[in-house]
Amino acid sequence: MTNSSLTQHAQQLTDDMVQLAQKLALSEDGRQLRENLVSRVQGILNTEWPKEAKIESFGSFASGLATDNSELDLVILPALQDQGQDLSQPGRYQDLFVLKTLFLRYSMKDVEVVSGARVPVLKFTDHKTGIKVEINYGHSAGLYNTRMIECYVRLDDRVQSFLYILKAFVKARGINSPALGTLSSYCYTLMAISYFQTLLLPVLPCLQDPHLIPHNVGNPGPFGTIRMVNVAFTDPARIRPCIPKNSMSLGELFVGFLEYYGSKFEYKNACVSIRCGGVISRDMAPTAWSRQEFAVEDPFIVDFNAAGATQSMMNIVRHEFQAAVQALRDGRGLSAILTERPPYRV
């Protein structure tokens, strides 16, 4: 299939992506419901919780990528006098079970503590709105990731629409479940930012480039309360006028992304790293990742591989990407790749 065939269908694909992204975007009612829910949870803690604490939202709602069906991610930030304590201590973990009892008393539904996750969370469904909520205690790394992703989204109007469609695609194809060995929504977001950074004429810069960060910006920030990491990144407003304009259409970018990770990315030799401007050599990644099929560096917790997919599942992901490229190049349209079905077995 020639590039001319892609150009022929790219404008229609772009129009379809923009229209669908607008439909998927969080409504004003959905935004208000979530803001009110955050306030209600904070009110419950203020009334019932014996420790001073503040609720903050992170994830898709805070980064501008939520839909009306999205879960709400929250973190409980302990008071300043408690922030020197080790969040891995049993007492901190037991706090989630105390919170479980508390939220049950306030008629929340499906309340459970998920202890097997990398970061233990309390999950529940709000009895008034039906919104699903996940709360962790004191693990604030997600706040920094969310703030930086929000900045990337604001740098170029195409990024938000692109990410809405990408998330719809991987959900439709059943390749967005880390519990089943595939990739998380967060990992796909990092992959997209990396792709935008590595284009010949980049769509996005590297906000963590030390040359772009003013010297008066403080580097260290807390991860939990026991580990210091560099969470500095530049304000997009400082560099927006200096970014060369990539003129690729949304459709061209989407097909290019699928093709890049479907057949061009060197999985054995390369590691996704938006911290370093897109990609680094596997030799620069932690040696513990050498046996992992895919390496996606967390931009702040740099020894955490955000891609935990197995080899067999990564084969499925690549196959789904390749099949989608073929469908879009054949002009079958966006609907052809968003039909929900189980992933291919390869």
ABEGO torsion letter per residue (X at the ends): XBAAAAAAAAAAAAAAAAAAAAAABBBAAAAAAAAAAAAAAAAAAAAABABBBBBBBBEAAAAGABBAABBBBBBBBBBAAAAABBAABAAAAAAAAAAAAAAAAAGBBGBBBBAABABBBBBBBBAAAGBBBBBBBGBAAAAAAAAAAAAAAAABAAAAAAAAAAAAAAAAAGAABAAAGBBBAAAAAAAAAAAAAABABBABBBAABAAABBAABBABBBBEAABBBBABBBBAAAAAAABBBBABBAAAAAAAAAAAAAAABBAAABBBBAAAGGBBBAAABBAAAAABABBBBBAABAABBABABBAAAAAAAAAAAAAAAAAAAAGAEAAAAABBBBBBBX
